[in-house]
Amino acid sequence: MATTTSITTTYAGEFAGEYIAAALLSGVTLSQGGVSIKPNIKFKEVIKKMALDSILKDASCDFDPTSTVTLTERILQPEEFQVNLQLCKKDFRQDWDAQSMGFSQYDNLPKRFSDFLIAQVAAKVAQKVEQNIWNGATANAGEFDGFKTLLLADGDVVDVSGTTLSASNIIAELGKVVDAIPSAVYSKEDVKIYLPTSAAKFYIQAQAALGYRELYHVGQTEMNFQGVPLFTAPGLAADTMVAAESSNLFFGTGLLNDWQEVKLIDMADIDGSQNVRVVLRGSAGVQHGIGSDIVLYS
């Protein structure tokens, strides 16, 4: 059975424009260096963690191995996912772009629609992966455990009790997150506070109200709070914030190119049908390193 399609476009003379897609979330966390990407993981990868006590000792004439080195590990195991769609070319024959299919009964999907469909599938996948990275739960179909799920289950993570964020309290709540960042982490150059889009809006509004940002400023500027960079992560749930080094957060996958390849397969020469199949496959998963270096506000 083909995937249900609904053609609601109208014909207005010769085709005079491109298909317009609704604005979709993009994979901001991955594309803007929000986490460390570990590709080429076929099955699983072990992330080693090392903890040291005070290693500097008073000098003596002998070798005295009195320090403590504790090695632990976490497992980064990407899960496999797929996109399978099937469209019938017959559904597009009466569409306003049908001329581009040709006049033979052995026709093709409209070229522009094929391009549009591939772009839409890729964008939808990027949106879902972005959401999974932060808020996914492997118990749900099409999801893997995201950072929020993993951090909540880690007793070493520094937890900060949150509230419903707003423009009136965002500065005070960000202050709680900064106060909770361990001193050894605070000075690291890749430490960030990850915000959901809603919280980023509240922070801009609060800045404008205080006169630190023009109320109708056009364009995007890098945000920080008390010197700590703020990273807007669209997949992060509302009223949630995470403070961590990007080098302590990991995204694992098989081949990165798998997520960039959407296959459009015309079934006419395979089974004689008028169907076109859309296929995408890839693997993805996340893991964190040292929990005690991470702050979770929730």
SULTABEL-V618240 format. One record per backbone hydrogen bond with DSSP energy under -1.0 kcal/mol. CO is the residue of the C=O (numbers start at 1). NH is the residue of the N-H. E is the energy in kcal/mol with one decimal. If there is no record, write none. Layout:
BEGIN
co->CO nh->NH e->E
co->CO nh->NH e->E
END
This chain:
BEGIN
co->26 nh->28 e->-2.5
co->27 nh->31 e->-2.8
co->28 nh->32 e->-2.3
co->29 nh->34 e->-2.4
co->30 nh->33 e->-1.0
co->36 nh->251 e->-2.8
co->38 nh->253 e->-1.9
co->45 nh->76 e->-3.2
co->47 nh->74 e->-2.1
co->49 nh->72 e->-2.6
co->51 nh->70 e->-3.0
co->64 nh->66 e->-2.3
co->68 nh->53 e->-1.5
co->70 nh->51 e->-2.5
co->72 nh->49 e->-3.3
co->74 nh->47 e->-3.5
co->76 nh->45 e->-2.3
co->79 nh->284 e->-2.4
co->81 nh->282 e->-2.0
co->83 nh->280 e->-1.8
co->85 nh->278 e->-2.7
co->86 nh->3 e->-2.3
co->87 nh->276 e->-3.0
co->88 nh->91 e->-1.5
co->89 nh->92 e->-1.8
co->90 nh->93 e->-1.2
co->92 nh->95 e->-1.0
co->95 nh->98 e->-2.0
co->97 nh->100 e->-1.2
co->98 nh->101 e->-2.2
co->99 nh->102 e->-1.4
co->105 nh->107 e->-1.4
co->110 nh->114 e->-2.7
co->111 nh->115 e->-2.2
co->112 nh->116 e->-2.3
co->113 nh->117 e->-3.1
co->114 nh->118 e->-2.3
co->115 nh->119 e->-2.3
co->116 nh->120 e->-2.4
co->117 nh->121 e->-2.6
co->118 nh->122 e->-2.4
co->119 nh->123 e->-2.3
co->120 nh->124 e->-2.7
co->121 nh->125 e->-2.3
co->122 nh->126 e->-2.3
co->123 nh->127 e->-2.2
co->124 nh->128 e->-2.3
co->125 nh->129 e->-2.8
co->126 nh->130 e->-2.1
co->127 nh->131 e->-2.0
co->128 nh->132 e->-2.6
co->129 nh->133 e->-2.5
co->131 nh->135 e->-3.0
co->132 nh->136 e->-1.8
co->133 nh->147 e->-2.8
co->134 nh->148 e->-2.0
co->136 nh->146 e->-2.4
co->137 nh->140 e->-2.5
co->140 nh->143 e->-1.6
co->146 nh->150 e->-2.2
co->147 nh->151 e->-3.2
co->148 nh->152 e->-2.2
co->149 nh->153 e->-1.1
co->154 nh->157 e->-1.2
co->158 nh->296 e->-2.8
co->160 nh->298 e->-1.9
co->166 nh->170 e->-1.6
co->169 nh->173 e->-2.5
co->170 nh->174 e->-2.5
co->171 nh->175 e->-1.8
co->172 nh->176 e->-1.3
co->173 nh->177 e->-1.5
co->174 nh->178 e->-2.5
co->175 nh->179 e->-2.4
co->176 nh->180 e->-1.3
co->182 nh->185 e->-1.2
co->182 nh->186 e->-2.3
co->185 nh->188 e->-1.9
co->188 nh->191 e->-1.3
co->190 nh->246 e->-1.8
co->192 nh->244 e->-2.1
co->193 nh->231 e->-2.8
co->194 nh->242 e->-1.6
co->195 nh->233 e->-3.4
co->196 nh->200 e->-2.0
co->197 nh->201 e->-2.0
co->198 nh->202 e->-1.9
co->199 nh->203 e->-2.3
co->200 nh->204 e->-2.0
co->201 nh->205 e->-2.4
co->202 nh->206 e->-2.4
co->203 nh->207 e->-2.3
co->204 nh->208 e->-2.3
co->205 nh->209 e->-2.3
co->206 nh->210 e->-1.5
co->207 nh->212 e->-2.6
co->208 nh->211 e->-1.0
co->214 nh->217 e->-1.7
co->223 nh->230 e->-2.6
co->225 nh->228 e->-2.1
co->228 nh->225 e->-2.7
co->229 nh->193 e->-2.4
co->231 nh->195 e->-2.8
co->233 nh->236 e->-2.1
co->241 nh->297 e->-3.4
co->242 nh->194 e->-4.0
co->243 nh->295 e->-2.6
co->244 nh->192 e->-2.5
co->245 nh->248 e->-1.9
co->246 nh->249 e->-1.0
co->248 nh->289 e->-2.2
co->249 nh->36 e->-3.0
co->250 nh->287 e->-1.9
co->251 nh->38 e->-3.6
co->252 nh->285 e->-1.3
co->253 nh->41 e->-2.6
co->254 nh->40 e->-4.3
co->255 nh->258 e->-1.3
co->256 nh->259 e->-1.1
co->257 nh->260 e->-1.2
co->263 nh->279 e->-2.6
co->265 nh->277 e->-3.0
co->267 nh->270 e->-1.1
co->267 nh->271 e->-2.8
co->274 nh->89 e->-3.0
co->275 nh->267 e->-2.5
co->276 nh->87 e->-3.0
co->277 nh->265 e->-3.2
co->278 nh->85 e->-2.3
co->279 nh->263 e->-3.0
co->280 nh->83 e->-2.8
co->282 nh->81 e->-3.4
co->284 nh->79 e->-2.9
co->285 nh->252 e->-3.2
co->287 nh->250 e->-2.9
co->290 nh->293 e->-1.3
co->291 nh->294 e->-1.9
co->294 nh->158 e->-2.6
co->295 nh->243 e->-2.3
co->296 nh->160 e->-2.7
co->297 nh->241 e->-2.2
END
